[in-house]
Amino acid sequence: MRVTVSRRAHFNAAHRLYRKDWSFEKNNEIFGKCNNPNYHGHNYELIASVTGSIDPETGYVIDVKILKDIIKMEVEDAFDHKNLNLDVPEFENLNPTAENIVVVIYNKIKAKLDKNLDLDVTLYETPRNFVRYSGN
């Protein structure tokens, strides 16, 4: 029997969508106001869902406190109140689109989980705009 355990988290971060190798005009054409040279911010909501078998000894798929601590260390401490373009090494050469952010978050969390657990990450950039990644 496989069960999914989810944890919701939150962080605030600024970013600018642009490519260094494109002109300002081309960046503006593709990314619009998200190309603002002064950056813009979001109140991100994150749902990390871990799926696996229930441990017969503990009754857990994963101890939610462990999942909470992984998210705090790998996501909240790393991204909260940061400028993703300037302060987060993963985005030094990676455009911090919602799609790229969710993949980075997935990889950071997945590296801390037991290999037998599956992970699915949903990232809300706004209440209406969200992305999801499960390693595929």
Residue pairs with C-beta under 8 A, 6 or more apart in sequence:
1 53
1 54
2 51
2 52
2 53
3 51
3 52
3 53
3 54
3 61
4 49
4 50
4 51
4 61
4 120
5 49
5 50
5 51
5 60
5 61
5 62
5 64
5 67
6 47
6 48
6 49
6 50
7 47
7 48
7 64
7 67
7 68
7 71
8 45
8 46
8 47
9 45
9 46
9 47
9 48
9 71
9 72
9 75
9 76
10 43
10 44
10 45
10 46
10 76
11 44
11 46
11 75
11 76
11 79
11 80
11 81
12 41
12 42
12 43
12 44
12 80
12 81
13 41
13 42
13 44
13 79
13 80
13 81
13 82
13 83
13 84
14 39
14 40
14 41
14 42
14 82
14 83
14 84
14 85
15 39
15 40
15 41
15 42
15 83
15 84
15 85
15 91
15 96
16 34
16 35
16 36
16 37
16 39
16 40
16 85
16 96
17 27
17 31
17 34
17 35
17 95
17 96
17 97
18 27
18 31
18 35
18 95
19 26
19 27
19 95
22 30
24 35
27 35
28 35
33 40
34 40
39 83
39 85
42 125
42 126
44 79
44 101
44 123
44 124
44 125
45 123
45 124
45 130
46 71
46 75
46 105
46 121
46 122
46 123
46 124
47 121
47 122
48 67
48 71
48 105
48 109
48 119
48 120
48 121
49 119
49 120
49 121
49 122
50 61
50 62
50 67
50 113
50 117
50 118
50 119
51 61
51 117
51 118
51 119
51 120
52 61
52 62
52 114
52 116
52 117
52 118
53 61
53 116
54 60
54 61
55 61
61 117
62 113
62 114
62 117
70 109
70 112
70 113
71 109
74 105
74 108
74 109
74 112
75 105
75 108
75 109
78 88
78 108
79 88
82 88
84 91
84 96
84 101
85 91
85 96
88 96
90 104
91 100
91 104
94 100
94 104
98 123
98 125
98 129
98 130
98 131
99 131
99 133
101 123
101 131
102 121
102 122
102 123
102 131
102 132
102 133
103 133
105 121
105 123
106 119
106 121
106 133
106 134
106 135
109 119
109 121
110 119
110 135
113 119
118 134
118 135
119 134
119 135
120 132
120 133
120 134
121 132
121 133
121 134
122 130
122 131
122 132
123 130
123 131
123 132
123 133
124 130
125 131
